[in-house]
Amino acid sequence: MNRKFLPAVVGVFLAACGPQETAPVADEFGAPLIDAPAAPRTQGDDETGDVEQAACSGCSTWDPQPSLANGGCTDNAYNCYVYPKYICDSVRLTNRNTCGEYFNLNPGSWTLYDSSGNALGVITASQVRVNTGIRAVDGNATLGRLMAWSVPTTNGARSGWLDTLAMAESTTGNYDTQPPDPGGSISLWHVVPSNNAPYLDRNGNSLKVNPTCVSGQNATDYLARNGNMNILYNLPGTDYGSPTAGVYPNSTNITFYRYYPSVTSVDRDLWDCSSGSPVASSVKLKFLYGYMYEKHVSRTGVTVIKTRRGWVAYPNLATGAGSRDY
């Protein structure tokens, strides 16, 4: 074949076969895509203690592995209740001594930390509540932290990482667990201070994530608060509890690695209580699934970097990689 006619022939062949498919370079919001690294390893040990598991109802029976079929997952296979866990443990861990939610602290001064290693405040209470299944361990007993929820501190009520040495009572059953790793590509985002105004009613109060006007269940709980934002184990709007799995400063340009296209975004309906009763709002709160890095300092002064999978509200994010991971 005469080589000067080769480009024309090739062009005719390609046209006949249709346009060539190319891999996408961004997700549906324009965030750049990259290949996902190998799945981070999850530590699986728990805080042990000489506590009779059956002392509280349901504390000797495991919840079944969650799925869409058994109602343990909603929307997709990545929005599920914490697993593994015992039936007696809800979003908050059950104290096997009292069968309640509160755990006594040892005497002393105990500090809560965020997921970048910053102090959030010194605890001013004698008891704390613990998010089930949210722990940070390093496998050799030099790092042991749990996620204490809504604890009174010198800087107001905060959720954050607490050294397990603070606990005067065993946290038996509190396994370190994370939602599944879907694998595949990821898109790059970074954390920004959210604009909360669209999620407020005409009275300036937060819209609700459930059709109720009781205290709490606020859309703004998942947005910027006190200079921080949260990554969640699962989503609000279900019976799973949407426990905080990490707390990050929202002004330091931290990267969020979104799983895409393996996990699609999820919208949550919101309700307006400005009339005194819940009324469906046209506003929705979108969440993206991915992972973030977290920084801890062990009891021996060693920096430990871990990863945490979960959901982040879209208003906390902007497209493009951040300048730091934690």
C-alpha positions in Angstrom: 0.0 0.0 0.0 1.2 3.5 -0.8 2.2 5.1 2.5 0.9 8.5 1.6 -2.7 7.0 1.5 -2.3 5.2 4.9 -3.6 8.1 7.2 -6.7 8.4 5.1 -7.3 4.7 5.1 -6.8 4.5 8.9 -9.2 7.5 9.3 -11.9 5.8 7.3 -11.4 2.6 9.4 -11.7 4.5 12.7 -14.7 6.4 11.6 -16.4 3.2 10.6 -15.7 1.7 14.0 -17.0 4.8 15.9 -15.2 7.1 18.3 -12.5 5.5 20.5 -13.4 5.3 24.2 -11.0 6.9 26.7 -10.8 6.5 30.4 -12.4 9.4 32.3 -10.0 11.9 33.9 -12.5 13.4 36.4 -15.6 12.4 38.4 -19.1 13.9 37.7 -18.2 17.0 39.8 -14.9 17.6 37.9 -12.5 16.2 40.6 -9.4 14.6 39.1 -9.2 10.8 39.1 -6.2 8.7 40.0 -5.7 4.9 40.6 -6.5 3.9 44.1 -3.6 2.5 46.2 -3.7 -0.9 47.8 -6.4 -1.2 50.5 -5.0 0.0 53.9 -4.8 -2.7 56.5 -7.3 -2.5 59.4 -6.3 -3.5 62.9 -8.9 -5.8 64.4 -8.0 -6.1 68.1 -10.4 -4.9 70.9 -10.2 -3.6 74.4 -10.4 -6.6 76.6 -11.4 -7.0 80.2 -12.8 -9.5 82.6 -16.4 -8.6 81.9 -19.2 -11.2 81.5 -20.5 -10.5 78.0 -24.0 -11.9 78.8 -24.5 -9.6 81.8 -26.4 -7.1 79.6 -29.1 -8.3 77.2 -27.7 -8.9 73.7 -24.1 -8.7 74.7 -23.4 -12.3 74.0 -24.9 -12.3 70.5 -23.3 -10.9 67.3 -25.2 -8.7 64.9 -25.4 -10.5 61.5 -23.2 -9.2 58.8 -25.0 -6.3 57.3 -26.4 -6.3 53.7 -29.1 -4.7 51.7 -31.1 -7.9 51.9 -31.3 -8.0 55.7 -31.7 -4.2 56.2 -28.2 -3.8 57.6 -27.3 -1.5 54.7 -29.2 1.3 53.0 -28.6 3.0 49.6 -25.6 0.8 48.8 -23.2 -1.8 50.3 -21.1 1.0 51.9 -23.8 2.6 54.1 -24.2 -0.1 56.8 -24.3 -0.4 60.5 -21.0 -0.8 62.3 -19.7 -4.3 62.0 -18.6 -6.5 63.7 -20.5 -5.6 66.9 -22.8 -7.2 69.5 -26.5 -6.7 69.4 -26.4 -4.7 72.7 -24.2 -2.1 71.1 -25.9 0.6 69.0 -24.1 3.6 67.6 -22.8 4.0 71.2 -21.0 1.2 73.1 -22.8 -0.5 76.0 -21.0 -0.5 79.4 -20.9 -4.2 80.3 -20.9 -3.3 84.0 -24.0 -1.0 84.1 -25.7 -1.8 80.7 -25.8 1.9 80.1 -23.9 4.2 77.7 -21.6 6.1 80.1 -18.1 5.0 81.2 -16.3 6.3 84.2 -12.9 8.0 83.7 -9.8 7.5 85.7 -8.7 10.5 87.8 -6.5 12.9 86.1 -6.4 15.4 83.2 -7.6 13.9 79.9 -7.4 15.6 76.5 -9.5 15.0 73.4 -7.7 15.2 70.0 -8.7 15.6 66.4 -7.6 13.4 63.5 -4.7 15.7 62.8 -3.2 15.3 66.3 -4.5 18.7 67.5 -5.9 19.1 71.1 -9.6 19.9 71.0 -10.0 20.5 74.8 -9.5 19.0 78.2 -12.4 16.9 79.5 -14.3 18.5 82.3 -16.7 15.5 83.0 -16.1 12.3 85.0 -17.8 10.1 82.4 -17.9 9.7 78.6 -19.9 7.9 75.9 -18.0 5.9 73.3 -18.8 5.5 69.5 -19.0 1.7 68.8 -16.3 0.4 66.5 -14.3 3.6 66.1 -10.8 3.0 67.4 -7.2 3.7 66.5 -4.6 1.1 67.4 -1.1 0.2 66.2 -1.0 -3.5 67.1 1.7 -3.3 69.8 -0.2 -1.5 72.7 1.6 1.8 72.3 -1.4 3.5 70.6 -4.9 2.9 72.0 -7.6 5.5 71.3 -11.3 5.5 71.0 -13.8 8.0 69.7 -15.5 9.7 72.6 -18.8 11.4 71.7 -20.1 14.9 72.6 -17.9 15.2 75.7 -17.9 18.4 77.9 -14.5 20.0 77.6 -12.8 23.3 78.3 -13.8 24.3 74.7 -17.4 23.1 74.9 -18.9 19.8 73.9 -16.7 17.9 71.5 -16.2 14.5 69.9 -12.7 13.3 69.5 -10.0 10.8 70.1 -9.3 9.8 73.7 -6.5 7.5 75.1 -8.0 4.3 76.4 -5.8 4.7 79.5 -8.4 7.3 80.5 -11.0 4.6 80.9 -11.7 3.3 84.4 -14.1 0.7 83.0 -13.5 -2.0 80.3 -14.6 -1.2 76.8 -15.0 -4.8 76.0 -16.6 -5.4 72.5 -15.2 -2.2 71.0 -13.6 -3.6 67.9 -11.6 -1.3 65.4 -13.7 -1.6 62.3 -14.3 0.3 59.1 -16.8 0.2 56.3 -15.7 -1.7 53.2 -13.1 -0.8 50.7 -14.6 -0.8 47.2 -11.3 -0.5 45.3 -11.0 1.1 41.9 -10.2 4.7 41.0 -10.4 7.6 43.3 -11.0 11.3 42.7 -9.2 14.0 44.6 -10.9 16.6 46.8 -9.8 18.8 49.7 -11.6 20.0 52.9 -12.9 23.6 53.0 -15.1 25.5 55.5 -18.7 24.8 54.5 -21.3 27.4 53.7 -24.0 26.4 56.2 -26.6 29.0 55.2 -28.5 26.9 52.7 -29.1 24.3 55.5 -30.8 26.7 57.9 -34.5 27.5 58.1 -36.0 31.0 58.1 -35.5 31.2 61.9 -31.8 30.5 61.5 -32.0 27.0 62.9 -30.7 23.9 61.2 -32.8 21.8 58.9 -33.3 18.3 60.2 -32.0 15.0 58.7 -35.2 13.2 59.9 -38.8 14.3 59.9 -38.7 15.4 63.6 -38.3 18.6 65.5 -36.6 17.1 68.5 -33.2 18.3 69.7 -30.3 17.2 67.6 -30.5 15.4 64.2 -29.4 18.7 62.5 -28.0 18.9 59.0 -25.4 21.3 60.3 -24.0 18.5 62.6 -22.3 17.2 59.4 -21.0 20.6 58.3 -18.5 23.1 59.7 -18.6 23.4 63.5 -16.0 25.0 65.7 -13.5 25.0 62.8 -13.9 21.3 62.2 -15.7 18.8 60.0 -16.4 15.1 60.4 -16.0 11.9 58.5 -18.8 9.4 59.3 -19.0 5.6 59.4 -22.4 5.7 57.9 -25.1 8.2 56.8 -27.8 10.0 58.7 -31.4 9.3 57.9 -31.2 5.6 59.0 -31.4 3.7 62.3 -27.6 3.2 62.2 -26.7 6.4 64.0 -24.1 8.1 61.7 -21.2 7.9 64.2 -18.3 10.2 63.9 -15.3 8.3 62.7 -12.9 11.3 62.5 -12.7 15.0 63.2 -10.6 17.3 61.0 -9.8 21.0 60.9 -11.5 22.5 57.9 -9.0 25.3 57.1 -5.8 23.4 56.5 -6.3 22.1 53.0 -6.5 18.4 53.9 -7.1 15.9 51.0 -10.1 13.7 50.8 -9.8 10.6 48.6 -13.2 9.8 47.1 -14.0 6.3 45.7 -15.3 6.8 42.2 -17.0 5.5 40.2 -17.3 2.4 42.5 -19.5 4.3 45.0 -22.0 7.0 43.9 -22.9 10.0 45.9 -26.0 9.8 48.2 -28.5 12.6 48.8 -30.3 13.0 52.1 -33.7 14.7 52.4 -34.0 17.5 54.9 -36.9 18.9 56.9 -37.8 22.4 58.0 -39.1 22.9 61.6 -39.6 26.7 61.4 -43.4 26.2 61.7 -43.0 23.9 64.7 -43.7 20.8 62.7 -41.4 19.0 60.3 -42.1 20.0 56.7 -40.2 18.4 53.7 -37.6 20.9 52.3 -36.5 21.2 48.7 -32.9 21.2 50.1 -30.9 18.0 50.1 -27.5 17.2 51.7 -25.1 15.2 49.5 -22.5 12.8 50.8 -19.4 11.3 49.2 -17.6 8.1 50.2 -13.9 7.8 50.5 -11.0 7.9 52.9 -8.7 10.3 54.8 -5.5 10.0 56.6 -5.2 10.6 60.4 -2.3 11.3 62.7 -1.9 10.1 66.2 1.1 10.2 68.6 1.6 7.0 70.5 2.2 6.6 74.3 5.9 6.3 73.5 6.0 9.5 71.4 5.9 7.8 68.0 3.8 9.4 65.2 1.3 6.9 63.8 -0.4 7.5 60.5 -3.6 5.6 59.7 -6.4 5.7 57.1 -10.1 6.1 57.9 -12.9 5.2 55.4 -16.3 6.9 55.6 -18.7 9.5 54.3 -18.2 13.3 54.1 -20.9 15.9 53.4 -20.3 17.5 50.0 -20.4 21.2 51.3 -17.2 20.4 53.3 -15.3 19.7 50.1 -13.9 21.3 46.9 -12.4 19.5 43.9 -8.7 19.0 43.6 -6.1 17.5 45.9 -5.2 19.4 49.1 -1.7 20.3 50.1 -1.6 17.8 53.0 -3.0 14.5 54.2 -3.6 15.2 57.9 
